Amino acid sequence: MAIISKPNTFTVGNTIIASEHNANDDTIYNDYNGNITNANLDASAAIANTKLAAPNSYFTICITKDGQYTATVDPVATFQMPVAATLVEVSACGRDLDTASGNETYTVDLEEAGTSVLSSAISLVADNTVVVGTVTDAAIADNAKMEVVLTLGGTTPALDDLTVLITFKTSHV
């Protein structure tokens, strides 16, 4: 690899002469045009994950289901994973929960290919209260079928306006 020398030093007040400026550019161009041999800069070279400014990217899927639910819905929402990712957090909230009889139950689960990824379904117990679940299976496969399951129980369950927030982390590959 060529070593660049600095042929001219310009200072404030100096007149820049086109031929000197062009000579500087020519030196760089001639030394490095087509002669860069660093494999990390090759068109086919992979860039190490650790060299990226932000090696991990987070993305969130927000599922909102407006309306009233009075019975279990399995699934209430379905989506396919766009990439393999690590499940970071799942939270759920219902705008209005009927608790008049005192025995109503409301749970939200997230399943990958029919199997829960949480230690237990998220139990909603109060209006507009966000509850965070505990993730037990964080490794989510590329193209995995994901389902949100809403389970209602008790005498007169009624849930209005469900929101589920799912956060993933993926690494650059």
N, CA, C and O atoms as a DFTB+ gen file, in Angstrom:
692 C
 N C O
     1  1       0.849      -1.164       0.000
     2  2       0.000       0.000       0.000
     3  2       0.897       1.230       0.000
     4  3       1.908       1.272       0.701
     5  1       0.526       2.214      -0.778
     6  2       1.314       3.441      -0.892
     7  2       1.149       4.303       0.345
     8  3       0.129       4.254       1.033
     9  1       2.159       5.078       0.602
    10  2       2.111       6.039       1.694
    11  2       1.872       7.412       1.095
    12  3       2.581       7.838       0.183
    13  1       0.882       8.091       1.609
    14  2       0.572       9.421       1.090
    15  2       1.480      10.430       1.783
    16  3       1.584      10.452       3.009
    17  1       2.116      11.239       1.000
    18  2       2.879      12.347       1.569
    19  2       2.107      13.619       1.279
    20  3       1.331      13.685       0.326
    21  1       2.323      14.603       2.088
    22  2       1.608      15.850       1.946
    23  2       2.496      16.811       1.163
    24  3       3.411      17.408       1.731
    25  1       2.238      16.968      -0.140
    26  2       3.139      17.782      -0.967
    27  2       3.036      19.279      -0.685
    28  3       4.028      19.996      -0.818
    29  1       1.895      19.748      -0.312
    30  2       1.718      21.180      -0.064
    31  2       0.913      21.388       1.210
    32  3      -0.002      20.617       1.500
    33  1       1.238      22.402       1.956
    34  2       0.457      22.802       3.111
    35  2      -0.094      24.185       2.829
    36  3       0.654      25.147       2.653
    37  1      -1.392      24.267       2.790
    38  2      -2.022      25.547       2.530
    39  2      -2.340      26.212       3.858
    40  3      -2.761      25.544       4.803
    41  1      -2.148      27.488       3.935
    42  2      -2.467      28.248       5.140
    43  2      -3.405      29.381       4.768
    44  3      -3.574      29.706       3.593
    45  1      -4.013      29.979       5.783
    46  2      -4.939      31.081       5.568
    47  2      -4.223      32.199       4.817
    48  3      -3.109      32.583       5.171
    49  1      -4.858      32.702       3.804
    50  2      -4.297      33.793       3.028
    51  2      -3.533      33.348       1.799
    52  3      -3.271      34.155       0.908
    53  1      -3.165      32.050       1.735
    54  2      -2.458      31.552       0.544
    55  2      -3.429      31.463      -0.626
    56  3      -4.617      31.193      -0.449
    57  1      -2.923      31.684      -1.769
    58  2      -3.696      31.498      -2.987
    59  2      -3.565      30.034      -3.380
    60  3      -2.467      29.485      -3.472
    61  1      -4.709      29.430      -3.606
    62  2      -4.681      28.030      -4.022
    63  2      -4.508      28.007      -5.529
    64  3      -5.299      28.580      -6.278
    65  1      -3.478      27.346      -5.941
    66  2      -3.180      27.229      -7.369
    67  2      -3.758      25.909      -7.842
    68  3      -3.514      24.854      -7.257
    69  1      -4.531      25.993      -8.918
    70  2      -5.231      24.815      -9.424
    71  2      -4.294      23.652      -9.662
    72  3      -4.644      22.516      -9.343
    73  1      -3.117      23.891     -10.210
    74  2      -2.209      22.786     -10.512
    75  2      -1.725      22.107      -9.235
    76  3      -1.554      20.888      -9.219
    77  1      -1.496      22.883      -8.146
    78  2      -1.083      22.276      -6.866
    79  2      -2.226      21.457      -6.260
    80  3      -2.023      20.360      -5.741
    81  1      -3.428      22.023      -6.342
    82  2      -4.595      21.311      -5.822
    83  2      -4.813      20.014      -6.604
    84  3      -5.051      18.962      -6.010
    85  1      -4.733      20.087      -7.906
    86  2      -4.903      18.906      -8.744
    87  2      -3.800      17.884      -8.488
    88  3      -4.051      16.679      -8.516
    89  1      -2.581      18.361      -8.239
    90  2      -1.471      17.449      -7.956
    91  2      -1.747      16.660      -6.673
    92  3      -1.479      15.460      -6.608
    93  1      -2.285      17.341      -5.649
    94  2      -2.633      16.643      -4.401
    95  2      -3.684      15.575      -4.659
    96  3      -3.551      14.440      -4.201
    97  1      -4.729      15.940      -5.393
    98  2      -5.782      14.973      -5.711
    99  2      -5.236      13.815      -6.529
   100  3      -5.589      12.660      -6.290
   101  1      -4.376      14.121      -7.494
   102  2      -3.796      13.075      -8.341
   103  2      -2.979      12.088      -7.519
   104  3      -3.013      10.885      -7.778
   105  1      -2.244      12.593      -6.529
   106  2      -1.443      11.713      -5.682
   107  2      -2.339      10.701      -4.968
   108  3      -2.055       9.503      -4.960
   109  1      -3.404      11.190      -4.380
   110  2      -4.330      10.294      -3.675
   111  2      -4.973       9.331      -4.660
   112  3      -5.029       8.127      -4.412
   113  1      -5.454       9.856      -5.766
   114  2      -6.121       9.028      -6.763
   115  2      -5.197       7.934      -7.291
   116  3      -5.591       6.769      -7.350
   117  1      -3.983       8.291      -7.672
   118  2      -3.055       7.325      -8.249
   119  2      -2.595       6.284      -7.237
   120  3      -2.401       5.120      -7.587
   121  1      -2.416       6.704      -5.963
   122  2      -1.966       5.758      -4.955
   123  2      -3.050       4.747      -4.581
   124  3      -2.741       3.595      -4.277
   125  1      -4.300       5.161      -4.603
   126  2      -5.345       4.302      -4.053
   127  2      -6.390       3.835      -5.046
   128  3      -7.197       2.972      -4.702
   129  1      -6.415       4.346      -6.229
   130  2      -7.406       3.908      -7.191
   131  2      -7.184       2.435      -7.545
   132  3      -6.229       2.087      -8.240
   133  1      -8.076       1.587      -7.059
   134  2      -7.994       0.166      -7.358
   135  2      -6.949      -0.579      -6.563
   136  3      -6.787      -1.784      -6.756
   137  1      -6.227       0.092      -5.671
   138  2      -5.149      -0.566      -4.931
   139  2      -5.497      -0.835      -3.472
   140  3      -4.636      -1.291      -2.720
   141  1      -6.703      -0.575      -3.058
   142  2      -7.088      -0.859      -1.672
   143  2      -7.204      -2.368      -1.537
   144  3      -7.975      -3.006      -2.255
   145  1      -6.450      -2.924      -0.630
   146  2      -6.417      -4.377      -0.512
   147  2      -7.015      -4.876       0.795
   148  3      -7.022      -6.080       1.049
   149  1      -7.508      -3.986       1.610
   150  2      -8.080      -4.390       2.881
   151  2      -9.345      -5.211       2.620
   152  3     -10.316      -4.693       2.068
   153  1      -9.340      -6.473       3.009
   154  2     -10.461      -7.380       2.748
   155  2     -11.754      -6.911       3.403
   156  3     -12.841      -7.260       2.941
   157  1     -11.652      -6.129       4.464
   158  2     -12.862      -5.636       5.113
   159  2     -13.606      -4.619       4.251
   160  3     -14.776      -4.332       4.507
   161  1     -12.949      -4.080       3.244
   162  2     -13.591      -3.103       2.374
   163  2     -14.010      -3.706       1.045
   164  3     -14.605      -3.018       0.215
   165  1     -13.715      -4.956       0.834
   166  2     -14.099      -5.655      -0.386
   167  2     -15.622      -5.656      -0.508
   168  3     -16.322      -5.661       0.504
   169  1     -16.126      -5.651      -1.701
   170  2     -17.575      -5.674      -1.901
   171  2     -18.213      -6.909      -1.290
   172  3     -19.364      -6.860      -0.858
   173  1     -17.486      -8.011      -1.248
   174  2     -18.043      -9.252      -0.716
   175  2     -17.718      -9.467       0.764
   176  3     -18.133     -10.468       1.347
   177  1     -16.987      -8.546       1.369
   178  2     -16.585      -8.721       2.764
   179  2     -17.764      -8.489       3.700
   180  3     -18.572      -7.587       3.480
   181  1     -17.857      -9.300       4.738
   182  2     -18.866      -9.104       5.771
   183  2     -18.309      -8.144       6.811
   184  3     -17.132      -8.207       7.167
   185  1     -19.153      -7.275       7.281
   186  2     -18.732      -6.347       8.330
   187  2     -19.102      -6.967       9.668
   188  3     -20.245      -7.374       9.880
   189  1     -18.139      -7.037      10.560
   190  2     -18.376      -7.637      11.868
   191  2     -19.458      -6.865      12.607
   192  3     -19.484      -5.634      12.579
   193  1     -20.349      -7.594      13.269
   194  2     -21.440      -7.006      14.037
   195  2     -20.918      -5.965      15.032
   196  3     -21.565      -4.943      15.260
   197  1     -19.762      -6.223      15.615
   198  2     -19.213      -5.307      16.616
   199  2     -18.723      -4.005      16.011
   200  3     -18.510      -3.032      16.734
   201  1     -18.540      -3.969      14.688
   202  2     -18.070      -2.752      14.028
   203  2     -19.209      -1.801      13.681
   204  3     -18.965      -0.653      13.309
   205  1     -20.433      -2.261      13.796
   206  2     -21.572      -1.424      13.469
   207  2     -21.864      -0.460      14.618
   208  3     -21.616      -0.777      15.781
   209  1     -22.384       0.698      14.289
   210  2     -22.667       1.708      15.313
   211  2     -23.696       1.197      16.319
   212  3     -23.550       1.433      17.519
   213  1     -24.713       0.512      15.860
   214  2     -25.739      -0.030      16.738
   215  2     -25.953      -1.485      16.335
   216  3     -26.820      -1.769      15.508
   217  1     -25.179      -2.415      16.903
   218  2     -25.262      -3.798      16.444
   219  2     -26.596      -4.469      16.732
   220  3     -26.926      -5.470      16.096
   221  1     -27.366      -3.947      17.665
   222  2     -28.674      -4.527      17.955
   223  2     -29.760      -3.531      17.594
   224  3     -29.659      -2.342      17.898
   225  1     -30.777      -4.019      16.957
   226  2     -31.920      -3.184      16.608
   227  2     -33.132      -3.708      17.357
   228  3     -33.340      -4.917      17.466
   229  1     -33.919      -2.793      17.865
   230  2     -35.149      -3.155      18.555
   231  2     -36.319      -2.767      17.667
   232  3     -36.277      -1.748      16.978
   233  1     -37.352      -3.578      17.689
   234  2     -38.577      -3.200      17.011
   235  2     -39.754      -3.660      17.850
   236  3     -39.675      -4.646      18.583
   237  1     -40.828      -2.936      17.728
   238  2     -42.007      -3.187      18.541
   239  2     -43.211      -3.416      17.637
   240  3     -43.397      -2.732      16.631
   241  1     -44.008      -4.378      18.017
   242  2     -45.276      -4.614      17.342
   243  2     -46.368      -4.248      18.336
   244  3     -46.443      -4.803      19.433
   245  1     -47.200      -3.320      17.941
   246  2     -48.314      -2.901      18.792
   247  2     -49.601      -3.417      18.164
   248  3     -49.926      -3.097      17.020
   249  1     -50.320      -4.212      18.928
   250  2     -51.581      -4.762      18.445
   251  2     -52.696      -4.114      19.259
   252  3     -52.727      -4.221      20.485
   253  1     -53.599      -3.451      18.572
   254  2     -54.758      -2.863      19.247
   255  2     -56.007      -3.500      18.655
   256  3     -56.176      -3.562      17.438
   257  1     -56.850      -3.958      19.516
   258  2     -58.100      -4.591      19.103
   259  2     -59.243      -3.801      19.739
   260  3     -59.567      -3.983      20.913
   261  1     -59.841      -2.927      18.945
   262  2     -60.954      -2.120      19.438
   263  2     -62.220      -2.960      19.486
   264  3     -62.396      -3.899      18.709
   265  1     -63.080      -2.609      20.398
   266  2     -64.351      -3.309      20.518
   267  2     -64.421      -4.076      21.832
   268  3     -63.472      -4.105      22.615
   269  1     -65.572      -4.692      22.044
   270  2     -65.799      -5.426      23.286
   271  2     -65.692      -6.933      23.042
   272  3     -66.188      -7.462      22.047
   273  1     -65.036      -7.595      23.975
   274  2     -64.895      -9.049      23.946
   275  2     -65.572      -9.613      25.190
   276  3     -65.330      -9.148      26.303
   277  1     -66.429     -10.629      24.989
   278  2     -67.146     -11.238      26.104
   279  2     -66.867     -12.735      26.215
   280  3     -67.439     -13.421      27.062
   281  1     -65.985     -13.233      25.351
   282  2     -65.629     -14.654      25.377
   283  2     -64.183     -14.790      24.896
   284  3     -63.614     -13.867      24.312
   285  1     -63.614     -15.949      25.155
   286  2     -62.248     -16.246      24.726
   287  2     -62.133     -16.138      23.209
   288  3     -63.025     -16.558      22.471
   289  1     -61.008     -15.562      22.757
   290  2     -60.730     -15.473      21.324
   291  2     -59.326     -16.030      21.110
   292  3     -58.341     -15.454      21.570
   293  1     -59.249     -17.164      20.402
   294  2     -57.972     -17.845      20.205
   295  2     -57.777     -18.138      18.720
   296  3     -58.321     -19.124      18.224
   297  1     -57.039     -17.335      18.015
   298  2     -56.283     -16.155      18.430
   299  2     -57.084     -14.865      18.190
   300  3     -57.960     -14.807      17.328
   301  1     -56.761     -13.858      18.964
   302  2     -57.357     -12.542      18.745
   303  2     -56.540     -11.774      17.709
   304  3     -57.047     -10.844      17.082
   305  1     -55.271     -12.162      17.526
   306  2     -54.408     -11.560      16.507
   307  2     -53.334     -12.567      16.110
   308  3     -52.877     -13.366      16.928
   309  1     -52.940     -12.514      14.842
   310  2     -51.900     -13.395      14.317
   311  2     -50.958     -12.567      13.454
   312  3     -51.393     -11.681      12.719
   313  1     -49.661     -12.865      13.551
   314  2     -48.700     -12.236      12.651
   315  2     -47.545     -13.192      12.422
   316  3     -47.339     -14.135      13.186
   317  1     -46.802     -12.938      11.371
   318  2     -45.634     -13.760      11.040
   319  2     -44.386     -12.938      11.307
   320  3     -44.319     -11.767      10.934
   321  1     -43.394     -13.545      11.952
   322  2     -42.153     -12.844      12.256
   323  2     -41.412     -12.500      10.972
   324  3     -41.239     -13.359      10.108
   325  1     -40.972     -11.246      10.837
   326  2     -40.233     -10.853       9.630
   327  2     -38.782     -11.323       9.633
   328  3     -38.170     -11.470       8.575
   329  1     -38.232     -11.560      10.825
   330  2     -36.847     -12.013      10.995
   331  2     -36.766     -12.831      12.277
   332  3     -37.674     -12.774      13.107
   333  1     -35.703     -13.581      12.444
   334  2     -35.459     -14.227      13.733
   335  2     -35.118     -13.130      14.725
   336  3     -34.426     -12.174      14.376
   337  1     -35.592     -13.253      15.953
   338  2     -35.377     -12.184      16.931
   339  2     -35.432     -12.734      18.347
   340  3     -35.858     -13.864      18.586
   341  1     -34.990     -11.906      19.270
   342  2     -35.082     -12.209      20.690
   343  2     -36.256     -11.435      21.257
   344  3     -36.329     -10.214      21.122
   345  1     -37.169     -12.146      21.888
   346  2     -38.317     -11.498      22.521
   347  2     -37.835     -10.829      23.799
   348  3     -37.284     -11.486      24.682
   349  1     -38.043      -9.526      23.894
   350  2     -37.569      -8.760      25.043
   351  2     -38.680      -8.561      26.067
   352  3     -38.461      -8.728      27.267
   353  1     -39.882      -8.201      25.591
   354  2     -40.961      -7.896      26.539
   355  2     -42.312      -8.002      25.863
   356  3     -42.458      -7.725      24.672
   357  1     -43.308      -8.413      26.657
   358  2     -44.698      -8.437      26.215
   359  2     -45.512      -7.770      27.313
   360  3     -45.399      -8.121      28.487
   361  1     -46.329      -6.809      26.919
   362  2     -47.219      -6.177      27.894
   363  2     -48.606      -6.081      27.290
   364  3     -48.772      -6.086      26.070
   365  1     -49.610      -5.993      28.171
   366  2     -50.989      -5.918      27.709
   367  2     -51.785      -5.002      28.621
   368  3     -51.442      -4.784      29.783
   369  1     -52.870      -4.469      28.046
   370  2     -53.717      -3.541      28.778
   371  2     -55.112      -3.580      28.169
   372  3     -55.256      -3.658      26.948
   373  1     -56.124      -3.528      29.000
   374  2     -57.502      -3.404      28.541
   375  2     -58.047      -2.063      29.017
   376  3     -57.846      -1.682      30.170
   377  1     -58.737      -1.348      28.130
   378  2     -59.251      -0.030      28.522
   379  2     -60.322      -0.139      29.588
   380  3     -60.351       0.663      30.521
   381  1     -61.200      -1.118      29.463
   382  2     -62.297      -1.256      30.429
   383  2     -62.539      -2.741      30.679
   384  3     -62.800      -3.497      29.743
   385  1     -62.453      -3.162      31.948
   386  2     -62.700      -4.551      32.331
   387  2     -63.927      -4.592      33.228
   388  3     -64.010      -3.851      34.208
   389  1     -64.882      -5.459      32.896
   390  2     -66.063      -5.628      33.744
   391  2     -65.686      -6.528      34.917
   392  3     -65.318      -7.687      34.729
   393  1     -65.779      -5.994      36.104
   394  2     -65.473      -6.770      37.317
   395  2     -66.668      -6.786      38.258
   396  3     -66.512      -6.998      39.460
   397  1     -67.870      -6.561      37.711
   398  2     -69.082      -6.437      38.525
   399  2     -69.372      -7.668      39.371
   400  3     -69.751      -7.530      40.534
   401  1     -69.205      -8.858      38.827
   402  2     -69.507     -10.083      39.576
   403  2     -68.366     -10.473      40.505
   404  3     -68.570     -11.248      41.439
   405  1     -67.182      -9.954      40.263
   406  2     -66.047     -10.237      41.133
   407  2     -65.277     -11.499      40.792
   408  3     -64.219     -11.749      41.370
   409  1     -65.788     -12.302      39.863
   410  2     -65.072     -13.529      39.527
   411  2     -64.564     -13.548      38.086
   412  3     -64.137     -14.595      37.599
   413  1     -64.604     -12.413      37.403
   414  2     -64.149     -12.355      36.023
   415  2     -62.624     -12.433      35.961
   416  3     -61.916     -11.902      36.818
   417  1     -62.145     -13.113      34.919
   418  2     -60.696     -13.203      34.702
   419  2     -60.402     -12.845      33.247
   420  3     -61.177     -13.140      32.337
   421  1     -59.248     -12.197      33.065
   422  2     -58.827     -11.750      31.742
   423  2     -57.339     -12.048      31.605
   424  3     -56.523     -11.512      32.355
   425  1     -56.989     -12.899      30.652
   426  2     -55.573     -13.184      30.440
   427  2     -55.229     -13.033      28.960
   428  3     -56.057     -13.255      28.076
   429  1     -53.968     -12.644      28.723
   430  2     -53.447     -12.471      27.377
   431  2     -52.170     -13.296      27.291
   432  3     -51.300     -13.192      28.155
   433  1     -52.058     -14.110      26.255
   434  2     -50.870     -14.942      26.062
   435  2     -50.312     -14.689      24.669
   436  3     -51.042     -14.305      23.754
   437  1     -49.011     -14.908      24.521
   438  2     -48.359     -14.834      23.219
   439  2     -47.783     -16.209      22.938
   440  3     -47.044     -16.765      23.749
   441  1     -48.133     -16.755      21.771
   442  2     -47.678     -18.088      21.397
   443  2     -46.866     -18.051      20.113
   444  3     -47.175     -17.312      19.178
   445  1     -45.820     -18.867      20.093
   446  2     -45.048     -19.096      18.877
   447  2     -45.367     -20.519      18.427
   448  3     -45.106     -21.478      19.152
   449  1     -45.930     -20.650      17.232
   450  2     -46.305     -21.953      16.682
   451  2     -47.141     -22.768      17.667
   452  3     -46.948     -23.977      17.798
   453  1     -48.073     -22.101      18.362
   454  2     -48.993     -22.784      19.261
   455  2     -48.495     -23.009      20.668
   456  3     -49.217     -23.585      21.481
   457  1     -47.274     -22.572      20.992
   458  2     -46.714     -22.763      22.330
   459  2     -46.426     -21.405      22.964
   460  3     -45.825     -20.529      22.343
   461  1     -46.861     -21.249      24.198
   462  2     -46.662     -19.976      24.896
   463  2     -45.177     -19.663      25.051
   464  3     -44.362     -20.555      25.287
   465  1     -44.841     -18.390      24.916
   466  2     -43.464     -17.935      25.128
   467  2     -43.339     -17.222      26.479
   468  3     -42.283     -16.681      26.807
   469  1     -44.421     -17.228      27.253
   470  2     -44.444     -16.588      28.570
   471  2     -44.512     -17.654      29.662
   472  3     -44.981     -18.767      29.426
   473  1     -44.040     -17.302      30.856
   474  2     -44.107     -18.261      31.966
   475  2     -45.555     -18.546      32.337
   476  3     -45.887     -19.660      32.743
   477  1     -46.407     -17.556      32.201
   478  2     -47.853     -17.720      32.347
   479  2     -48.503     -16.552      31.623
   480  3     -47.880     -15.514      31.403
   481  1     -49.762     -16.738      31.258
   482  2     -50.471     -15.680      30.548
   483  2     -50.535     -14.437      31.433
   484  3     -50.556     -14.531      32.660
   485  1     -50.565     -13.279      30.789
   486  2     -50.638     -11.996      31.501
   487  2     -52.057     -11.818      32.033
   488  3     -53.022     -11.880      31.271
   489  1     -52.182     -11.597      33.339
   490  2     -53.492     -11.387      33.961
   491  2     -53.793      -9.900      34.065
   492  3     -53.065      -9.149      34.713
   493  1     -54.869      -9.490      33.422
   494  2     -55.311      -8.104      33.519
   495  2     -56.295      -8.003      34.675
   496  3     -57.215      -8.815      34.778
   497  1     -56.113      -7.019      35.541
   498  2     -56.945      -6.940      36.743
   499  2     -57.627      -5.593      36.940
   500  3     -58.514      -5.473      37.785
   501  1     -57.227      -4.567      36.170
   502  2     -57.828      -3.251      36.357
   503  2     -57.862      -2.497      35.032
   504  3     -57.058      -2.748      34.134
   505  1     -58.807      -1.572      34.929
   506  2     -58.930      -0.737      33.741
   507  2     -57.635       0.024      33.480
   508  3     -56.991       0.520      34.405
   509  1     -57.270       0.106      32.208
   510  2     -56.140       0.937      31.770
   511  2     -54.853       0.712      32.557
   512  3     -54.089       1.651      32.781
   513  1     -54.614      -0.509      32.971
   514  2     -53.408      -0.833      33.728
   515  2     -52.541      -1.775      32.890
   516  3     -52.948      -2.891      32.567
   517  1     -51.340      -1.305      32.546
   518  2     -50.419      -2.116      31.747
   519  2     -49.777      -3.165      32.640
   520  3     -49.279      -2.854      33.722
   521  1     -49.792      -4.412      32.179
   522  2     -49.165      -5.516      32.908
   523  2     -48.124      -6.142      31.993
   524  3     -48.403      -6.432      30.829
   525  1     -46.918      -6.348      32.526
   526  2     -45.815      -6.922      31.758
   527  2     -45.692      -8.403      32.099
   528  3     -45.689      -8.782      33.270
   529  1     -45.591      -9.226      31.073
   530  2     -45.434     -10.659      31.266
   531  2     -43.984     -11.051      31.460
   532  3     -43.074     -10.251      31.242
   533  1     -43.779     -12.296      31.874
   534  2     -42.436     -12.844      32.052
   535  2     -42.122     -13.774      30.890
   536  3     -42.793     -14.786      30.685
   537  1     -41.092     -13.414      30.133
   538  2     -40.707     -14.190      28.947
   539  2     -39.890     -15.411      29.379
   540  3     -38.943     -15.284      30.154
   541  1     -40.259     -16.593      28.874
   542  2     -39.483     -17.805      29.157
   543  2     -38.839     -18.386      27.910
   544  3     -37.843     -19.104      28.007
   545  1     -39.391     -18.088      26.740
   546  2     -38.818     -18.569      25.478
   547  2     -38.565     -17.351      24.609
   548  3     -39.440     -16.929      23.853
   549  1     -37.367     -16.784      24.716
   550  2     -37.058     -15.524      24.036
   551  2     -36.611     -15.708      22.589
   552  3     -36.671     -14.756      21.810
   553  1     -36.167     -16.897      22.208
   554  2     -35.653     -17.120      20.852
   555  2     -36.819     -17.373      19.898
   556  3     -37.438     -18.436      19.915
   557  1     -37.102     -16.374      19.068
   558  2     -38.216     -16.485      18.129
   559  2     -37.652     -16.697      16.722
   560  3     -36.776     -15.958      16.273
   561  1     -38.158     -17.697      16.051
   562  2     -37.633     -18.084      14.739
   563  2     -38.111     -17.151      13.623
   564  3     -39.184     -16.553      13.706
   565  1     -37.293     -17.047      12.588
   566  2     -37.680     -16.320      11.386
   567  2     -38.922     -16.984      10.800
   568  3     -39.006     -18.211      10.741
   569  1     -39.861     -16.191      10.379
   570  2     -41.126     -16.648       9.782
   571  2     -42.051     -17.380      10.746
   572  3     -43.020     -18.001      10.310
   573  1     -41.774     -17.320      12.045
   574  2     -42.627     -18.008      13.018
   575  2     -44.026     -17.411      13.014
   576  3     -44.200     -16.198      12.893
   577  1     -45.006     -18.271      13.147
   578  2     -46.393     -17.826      13.288
   579  2     -46.605     -17.463      14.750
   580  3     -46.457     -18.307      15.634
   581  1     -46.950     -16.208      15.000
   582  2     -47.165     -15.711      16.352
   583  2     -48.653     -15.429      16.537
   584  3     -49.310     -14.884      15.651
   585  1     -49.171     -15.809      17.700
   586  2     -50.588     -15.593      17.983
   587  2     -50.764     -14.982      19.363
   588  3     -50.095     -15.370      20.321
   589  1     -51.679     -14.016      19.448
   590  2     -52.081     -13.448      20.727
   591  2     -53.406     -14.102      21.079
   592  3     -54.344     -14.098      20.282
   593  1     -53.475     -14.666      22.285
   594  2     -54.671     -15.379      22.735
   595  2     -55.283     -14.615      23.908
   596  3     -54.608     -14.322      24.895
   597  1     -56.559     -14.303      23.785
   598  2     -57.310     -13.614      24.846
   599  2     -58.257     -14.625      25.476
   600  3     -59.121     -15.188      24.803
   601  1     -58.086     -14.847      26.775
   602  2     -58.937     -15.804      27.490
   603  2     -59.738     -15.055      28.548
   604  3     -59.175     -14.350      29.385
   605  1     -61.065     -15.216      28.500
   606  2     -61.957     -14.573      29.459
   607  2     -62.682     -15.640      30.260
   608  3     -63.044     -16.687      29.724
   609  1     -62.893     -15.379      31.533
   610  2     -63.598     -16.326      32.383
   611  2     -64.457     -15.599      33.401
   612  3     -64.363     -14.381      33.547
   613  1     -65.294     -16.347      34.105
   614  2     -66.155     -15.774      35.138
   615  2     -67.583     -15.602      34.655
   616  3     -67.950     -16.057      33.572
   617  1     -68.390     -14.928      35.487
   618  2     -69.822     -14.796      35.232
   619  2     -70.155     -13.873      34.060
   620  3     -70.862     -14.279      33.138
   621  1     -69.655     -12.641      34.085
   622  2     -69.996     -11.678      33.029
   623  2     -68.750     -10.953      32.516
   624  3     -68.666      -9.729      32.620
   625  1     -67.799     -11.679      31.973
   626  2     -66.585     -10.975      31.523
   627  2     -66.885     -10.092      30.305
   628  3     -67.635     -10.468      29.404
   629  1     -66.280      -8.927      30.315
   630  2     -66.368      -8.025      29.159
   631  2     -65.136      -7.141      29.193
   632  3     -64.889      -6.435      30.170
   633  1     -64.375      -7.189      28.126
   634  2     -63.159      -6.383      28.008
   635  2     -63.319      -5.488      26.790
   636  3     -63.649      -5.952      25.698
   637  1     -63.082      -4.207      26.994
   638  2     -63.140      -3.254      25.888
   639  2     -61.734      -2.809      25.522
   640  3     -60.941      -2.453      26.393
   641  1     -61.430      -2.829      24.237
   642  2     -60.215      -2.240      23.672
   643  2     -58.932      -2.800      24.280
   644  3     -58.397      -2.265      25.251
   645  1     -58.464      -3.871      23.694
   646  2     -57.238      -4.553      24.127
   647  2     -56.029      -3.978      23.384
   648  3     -56.093      -3.737      22.179
   649  1     -54.941      -3.763      24.100
   650  2     -53.670      -3.351      23.492
   651  2     -52.577      -4.286      23.976
   652  3     -52.435      -4.520      25.177
   653  1     -51.806      -4.819      23.042
   654  2     -50.673      -5.692      23.363
   655  2     -49.440      -5.092      22.700
   656  3     -49.443      -4.813      21.501
   657  1     -48.387      -4.896      23.487
   658  2     -47.142      -4.331      22.987
   659  2     -46.059      -5.398      23.105
   660  3     -45.817      -5.923      24.191
   661  1     -45.401      -5.721      21.979
   662  2     -44.403      -6.792      21.928
   663  2     -43.101      -6.202      21.414
   664  3     -43.064      -5.631      20.325
   665  1     -42.029      -6.336      22.194
   666  2     -40.737      -5.753      21.823
   667  2     -39.727      -6.859      21.549
   668  3     -39.584      -7.801      22.329
   669  1     -39.030      -6.723      20.422
   670  2     -38.026      -7.693      19.983
   671  2     -36.691      -7.003      19.799
   672  3     -36.618      -5.790      19.605
   673  1     -35.629      -7.805      19.864
   674  2     -34.285      -7.344      19.537
   675  2     -33.746      -8.283      18.464
   676  3     -33.901      -9.501      18.546
   677  1     -33.114      -7.691      17.461
   678  2     -32.511      -8.503      16.418
   679  2     -31.096      -7.990      16.178
   680  3     -30.836      -6.794      16.302
   681  1     -30.193      -8.884      15.838
   682  2     -28.818      -8.508      15.550
   683  2     -28.613      -8.406      14.060
   684  3     -29.228      -9.142      13.288
   685  1     -27.750      -7.497      13.652
   686  2     -27.387      -7.416      12.239
   687  2     -26.620      -8.688      11.881
   688  3     -25.819      -9.186      12.671
   689  1     -26.873      -9.194      10.704
   690  2     -26.154     -10.389      10.269
   691  2     -25.414     -10.117       8.983
   692  3     -24.746     -11.006       8.455
